[in-house]
Amino acid sequence: MSQTYGGDDTPADRTVTARGLVLYTRRRPGNTEPPLLLIHGLGGSMDSWKPLLANLPGRDVIMIDTPGMGRSELPRRPLPIHGVADVLAAALTELGVDRVDVLGYSHGGTVAQEFVHRHPRRVRRLILTATVAGVPWLPPRPRSTLALLSTRRYRDRAAAARDIPLLAGGRTARDAGTLAAVLADREANPPGKKGYRYLQAAVIGWSSHPWLHRLRCRTLVLQGSDDPVVRTFNGRLLAGRIHGARLEVLGGAGHLMLFDEPERLGRLISDFLSAP
C-alpha cells in the first residue's frame, strides 16, 4: 500500500520507482534537518530499525528497502554497490528530498560510502556502523564466515540459534532474552534468497580504499570490540582512511549493537548529528 506522508510523527509508507525499480520507503517525520537516511544491512529491511528509532526521538528519519530486500523489487541481475547507492539517491529524488545525513549499517555501510562518494553534495554527515572499506580487510573467523554465507538462519530456528551468536557477538551472544528477541524479528522478516545472494555478490572484490581519503563530510565510525563479523581492526582502518573521521570503539558491543544496545547507540548518534 502506498500513501503520502502525514503531518504528524506517525511513520508513513510510500512506494517510488527509482531507476526502473519499485522501492518501498518509510518516513518518520521529526523536527530535525536534514532527515537521516538509514541503509540496512544484508538480509535486513526497513522493519529492522524499530529498536533504534525508539532511541532517536524527534528525528526525521527515512528508511528504504534496498533492491531485492524487504518489499522492494528484485533487479533482473545483481547490482554493484555503486548501483545500489545510485538507486537510493534516485529514490530520495522521487521523495523530494535533496540532502540527508546517512547512516549505513554493515553491508549498508558499503552502500553509504558509495553514496557519499558519488553524491557528495547530498550528504551533510555520515555514520558508518560495523562496516568495512572492502579489500584489503581482515575477514571474519572461519566459523563466522560459514554462518554468514548461509541463509538457513532466516527459516530454521535451530540454525538461527546456532549461527546468530557466531555472527552477532555482544549482548545477543551473551543474553538469552536478547537472542530470543532477535530470533523472533528474523523469523517475522526473512529476506528472499535471491536478493540476499545478489547483495553478497555485490561486495565481492569491492573496495573504497582508492577514494576513501577524498570524502570530506563529517564522519563517525562506530565499531564494537566484540564484533565477530567486522573485527575491530577494520573499524580502525576505515576511520583512518577518512579525513577527520571520529572513531568510537564500544567495549563489549557486537555486530548487532544498533539493535541489541539501541539506547547506547542512540545517544551517540543523536549527539553526533546534533553537534554544531
Secondary structure, 3 states (H helix, E strand, C coil): CCCCCCCCCCCEEEEEEECCEEEEEEEECCCCCCCEEEECCCCCCHHHHHHHHCCCCCCCEEEECCCCCCCCCCCCCCCCHHHHHHHHHHHHHHCCCCCEEEEEECHHHHHHHHHHHHCHHHEEEEEEECCCCECCCCCCCHHHHHHHHCCHHHCCHHHHHHHHHHHHCHHHHHCHHHHHHHHHHHHHCCCCHHHHHHHHHHCCCCECCCCHHHCCCEEEEEEECCCCCCCHHHHHHHHHHCCCCEEEEECCCCCCHHHHCHHHHHHHHHHHHHCC
